[in-house]
Amino acid sequence: MGRDWAGAAAMPRARCSGLNELFETRLASKTLLELAAKIGSDVPFFIARSSAVCRGRGELVEPLKLSPGFRLLLLKPEFGVPTPWAYGKWKESRELPGIHYGEQEFGGRRFVNDLERPVFEKYLVLGHLKMWLREQPEVGVALLFGIWVDCVCGIARRS
């Protein structure tokens, strides 16, 4: 995705929700999520309108209530990583030495992103950013961030 990920994914969300209201179809949230997944993998996240755990391609959305005691840091380099490319390279990708790819636990949740392998293999700086974040004492979890495969995320407790 490029720099306008939020706008690009939020526009179909607005259309789905807006058409639902305009035509008074009263579609259930589950149905809207299913329709949104057909438009794009990242669209259901914006339909949910909350923090969420996303699985599959991002189309399986489980709304999640987060404690207000967390801080989020996103590190976004100047370049973008096309999501279809990352999925296409996943099977043949390999883990790089010195990079932690396993699950991380924080705040009672487990975090992992399977797309780290192909992305870090090509864009080494993102893997190094993740490992640098993991070394910071205030950071509880660091990983490639969800549907935006060109951002590295760090989550910390608010002090």
N, C-alpha and C positions, 0 to 999 in steps of 0.2 A: 504494500500500500504506500501511497505517497503521503505528502504532508497533510492533505485534506481528508484524512481517514474519517474523522468524526462527521464532517459535512457529507461526505460521500455515502456513509452508511446511515446517517440520520435522515437523509432525504427520503429514501424508501420507507423508513419507519414512519415518518410523518405522513407519507402518502397512504400507507396501509391503515394507520390509525385514523387519518382524516377521512378516507373513503368509508371506513367502518361507521364513523359518526355521521358523515354526510348522508349516506344511504340508510342510516338507522338499521344496519344489518345485525347489530348486537352480537357480533361474533365473540365467542369466548376467547380469553387470552391464549389458551392452548392452540386454538385454531389460527389465531393471528400469528403465533410463533411458527406454526407449521408453514403458513403462507410466506412468512418472512424468510424462512430457511430456503425456500425455492428461489427467492430473489438473490440471496447472497449469504454466505456463511456468517458474516459479522452482523447482519441486520437483526436477527432475533435478540441479540444483546441490547440493542437500542429500543426494541419493543418492550422489553422487561422493565425499563426505566428504573433500574436499581443496580447496586453492586450484585455480582453474580459469579457463580462457578460455571464455566463453559466447557463442554466436552464435545467429543466428535470433531467435526470441522469447525466447531464454534456454534453450531445450530442447536445443541442441547443445552438449554439455559436453566440453571437452578438459582433463583433469586436468593440472595444471601444478605443477612443483616450484619453489618460490620460495627464493631465498637467504635465510638467516636475517638477512642484513644490511639488510633493508628495514623501514621503519616506515610505518604506514598511519594516516592521520588521516581520520575521517569527520565531516563537519559536517552535522548534522541539524536543520533548522528545526522550529519548533513545528507547522507544517502538513504535511499529507500530499499527495501527488500520485497520483491513481489511475492505475495502469499502463494499464488499458484506454483511459482518456481520452488518455494520451500517444500510444499507438499510433493511436488514431482521428484525432488531429490531425496526425500526421506528414506526410501528403501535402500538406496545405495550409499547413504552417508555413514560415517563412522565417528566414533567418539575420539576427541583429541585428548592426549595426555595432559594432566594438570587441570582439567575442567571437570567440575562436579555436575553430573547430569541427573542424579537420583532425586527422589522426593525429599522435600524439606518440610519440616513441621514448624508451625508458628501460629500462635493464637488459637490453638485447637483445630487447625485446618492443615491439610497436606497440599503442597504446591509442587507442580511439575509441569514442564512444557516439552512435549516430544519433538517439537520443531527446532529445538536448540541444536540438535546434531547437524542437520544440513546447513543451518544458518551460521553457526559458529565455525564450521569447516571452511566456509567461503569467506566469512566476515570475521576474522580473528579478533578484531577489536571489540566486538560485542561479547565474545567469550571472556576476554580479559576484563572488560567492564564488570561483568557479572562476578568474576572471581574477586575483583577489587572490592566490590560492594560487600561480598560475603565476609571479607576480612575486617570490615568496619564494626566496632563493638556495638553500635546502636542499631545495626541492621539485623533484623530477624530472619529475613528470607530475601533472596535475590534470584531473579530468573528472567528469561526472555518473556516479554509481557504479552500475554494473551493473544488477541487477534492482530496485534500490531507487531509483526515479527521483526521490526527494525528498532524496537525500543527495549531497553533493559530496565527492569523495575526493581526498586528496593523498597521493602516495607519495614517500618520500624514502629516501636511503641512510642507514643507521645511522652516526653519526659516531664 
